[in-house]
Amino acid sequence: MVCLSAISVSLAEAQPKEVRLSDEQIVRLAIDVNAYEVQMGEFAAEKAVDVEVKFFGQAMARDHRDLMIKITALAERRNLPAMSTNLSEKLKTETDEAYVELQGTDAAGFDRAYIIREVKYLQEIVELLDQKLLPNVQREELRTMLITLRTIFGRDLNRVKVLLAGAK
């Protein structure tokens, strides 16, 4: 079973509330959370047993790849180089660790472990968007992109909760 409770604690502790994120730091986080969903979606599409979990993984990889492309294009067009923060580094480390844990999951337990991981992770990203990224963004075009991200991550969270409710 994948243990990701550390992600919620770390996201809350990694960046003090009073520190404002720059648009460049927000771009880094937006790219990273989507890159991870592409990686995990592709992995789930390959390893999942249940066809619904496979389809969910494929959709996650496709949708978040498209978002990554759009965010990267916006950043290039507006000269917003992605800038790392303690939060982005900590998030990357923790998501890499979660990926390694899922790689070690046997086929029989993978689907449930992946779904549980997605519920926790997507909830954390929705909270990150609501509490840190959207309140700090300065450029209107980037704000619009973040609102799109929030909508899609919220939709994904609802979809994976349905999968979890039906999981064995």
C-alpha positions as CSV (number, residue, x, y, z in Angstrom):
1,M,0.0,0.0,0.0
2,V,1.3,3.4,-0.9
3,C,1.8,5.8,2.0
4,L,1.5,9.4,0.9
5,S,0.4,11.1,4.1
6,A,3.9,12.7,4.1
7,I,2.9,14.7,1.0
8,S,0.1,16.5,2.8
9,V,2.3,17.4,5.7
10,S,5.2,18.4,3.5
11,L,3.2,20.6,1.2
12,A,1.9,22.5,4.2
13,E,5.3,22.8,5.7
14,A,7.5,23.3,2.7
15,Q,6.5,26.9,1.9
16,P,5.6,29.2,4.8
17,K,2.2,30.9,4.3
18,E,3.7,34.4,4.3
19,V,6.1,33.7,1.4
20,R,4.7,34.9,-1.9
21,L,5.3,32.7,-4.9
22,S,6.5,34.4,-8.1
23,D,4.9,33.7,-11.4
24,E,8.1,31.9,-12.4
25,Q,7.8,29.6,-9.4
26,I,4.1,29.0,-10.1
27,V,5.1,28.0,-13.7
28,R,7.6,25.4,-12.3
29,L,5.0,23.9,-9.9
30,A,2.3,23.8,-12.7
31,I,4.7,22.1,-15.1
32,D,5.8,19.6,-12.4
33,V,2.4,18.5,-11.2
34,N,1.3,17.9,-14.8
35,A,4.6,16.0,-15.6
36,Y,4.0,13.7,-12.7
37,E,0.4,13.0,-13.8
38,V,1.7,12.1,-17.3
39,Q,4.3,9.8,-15.8
40,M,1.8,8.1,-13.5
41,G,-0.9,8.0,-16.1
42,E,1.3,6.2,-18.6
43,F,2.5,3.8,-15.9
44,A,-1.2,3.0,-14.9
45,A,-2.2,2.5,-18.5
46,E,0.5,-0.2,-18.8
47,K,0.3,-1.9,-15.4
48,A,-3.4,-1.6,-14.4
49,V,-5.5,-4.7,-14.6
50,D,-9.0,-3.1,-14.5
51,V,-9.9,-1.6,-17.9
52,E,-11.4,1.5,-16.2
53,V,-8.2,2.2,-14.4
54,K,-6.3,1.7,-17.6
55,F,-8.6,4.2,-19.4
56,F,-8.2,6.6,-16.5
57,G,-4.4,6.4,-16.7
58,Q,-4.5,7.0,-20.5
59,A,-6.8,10.0,-20.0
60,M,-4.6,11.4,-17.3
61,A,-1.5,11.1,-19.4
62,R,-3.1,12.7,-22.5
63,D,-4.9,15.5,-20.6
64,H,-1.9,16.5,-18.5
65,R,0.5,16.2,-21.4
66,D,-1.7,18.7,-23.2
67,L,-1.7,21.0,-20.2
68,M,2.1,20.8,-19.9
69,I,2.5,21.8,-23.5
70,K,0.1,24.8,-22.9
71,I,1.8,25.9,-19.8
72,T,5.3,25.7,-21.3
73,A,4.1,27.6,-24.4
74,L,2.6,30.3,-22.2
75,A,5.8,30.5,-20.2
76,E,7.9,30.9,-23.3
77,R,5.6,33.4,-24.9
78,R,5.6,35.6,-21.8
79,N,9.2,35.0,-20.9
80,L,8.5,33.3,-17.6
81,P,11.3,30.8,-17.0
82,A,10.3,28.1,-14.6
83,M,12.0,28.7,-11.2
84,S,12.3,26.0,-8.5
85,T,11.4,26.6,-4.9
86,N,11.7,24.5,-1.8
87,L,8.1,23.5,-2.4
88,S,8.7,22.3,-5.9
89,E,11.8,20.4,-4.9
90,K,10.1,18.7,-2.0
91,L,7.0,17.9,-4.1
92,K,9.3,16.3,-6.8
93,T,11.1,14.2,-4.3
94,E,7.9,12.9,-2.7
95,T,6.2,12.2,-6.0
96,D,9.3,10.3,-7.2
97,E,9.2,8.2,-4.0
98,A,5.5,7.5,-4.5
99,Y,6.2,6.4,-8.1
100,V,8.9,4.0,-6.9
101,E,6.5,2.6,-4.3
102,L,3.9,2.0,-7.0
103,Q,6.5,0.3,-9.2
104,G,7.0,-2.3,-6.4
105,T,3.3,-3.0,-6.2
106,D,2.2,-6.4,-7.6
107,A,-0.3,-6.5,-10.4
108,A,-3.1,-7.6,-8.1
109,G,-2.7,-4.7,-5.7
110,F,-1.7,-2.0,-8.3
111,D,-5.1,-0.7,-9.3
112,R,-6.3,0.0,-5.8
113,A,-2.9,1.5,-4.7
114,Y,-2.8,3.7,-7.8
115,I,-6.4,4.9,-7.2
116,I,-5.7,5.7,-3.5
117,R,-2.6,7.5,-4.4
118,E,-4.4,9.6,-7.0
119,V,-7.2,10.6,-4.6
120,K,-4.6,11.8,-2.1
121,Y,-2.3,13.5,-4.6
122,L,-5.1,15.2,-6.6
123,Q,-6.6,16.5,-3.4
124,E,-3.2,18.0,-2.4
125,I,-2.9,19.6,-5.8
126,V,-6.3,21.1,-5.7
127,E,-5.5,22.6,-2.3
128,L,-2.1,23.8,-3.6
129,L,-3.8,25.6,-6.5
130,D,-6.5,27.1,-4.2
131,Q,-4.2,28.1,-1.3
132,K,-0.9,29.0,-2.8
133,L,-0.9,29.3,-6.6
134,L,-4.1,31.1,-7.4
135,P,-3.7,33.6,-4.6
136,N,-0.1,34.5,-5.6
137,V,-0.3,34.6,-9.4
138,Q,0.2,38.1,-10.9
139,R,-0.2,37.7,-14.7
140,E,-3.8,37.4,-15.8
141,E,-3.0,34.9,-18.6
142,L,-1.3,32.6,-16.1
143,R,-4.2,33.0,-13.7
144,T,-6.5,31.9,-16.5
145,M,-4.3,28.9,-17.1
146,L,-4.3,28.0,-13.4
147,I,-8.1,28.2,-13.3
148,T,-8.1,25.7,-16.1
149,L,-5.7,23.5,-14.2
150,R,-7.9,23.8,-11.1
151,T,-11.0,22.8,-13.1
152,I,-9.2,19.8,-14.6
153,F,-7.6,18.6,-11.4
154,G,-10.9,18.9,-9.7
155,R,-12.6,16.9,-12.4
156,D,-9.9,14.3,-12.2
157,L,-10.3,14.1,-8.4
158,N,-14.0,13.5,-8.8
159,R,-13.4,10.8,-11.5
160,V,-10.9,8.9,-9.3
161,K,-13.2,9.0,-6.3
162,V,-15.8,7.2,-8.4
163,L,-13.1,4.6,-9.3
164,L,-12.2,4.2,-5.7
165,A,-15.8,3.7,-4.7
166,G,-16.1,0.9,-7.2
167,A,-12.6,-0.6,-6.5
168,K,-12.4,-4.1,-5.1
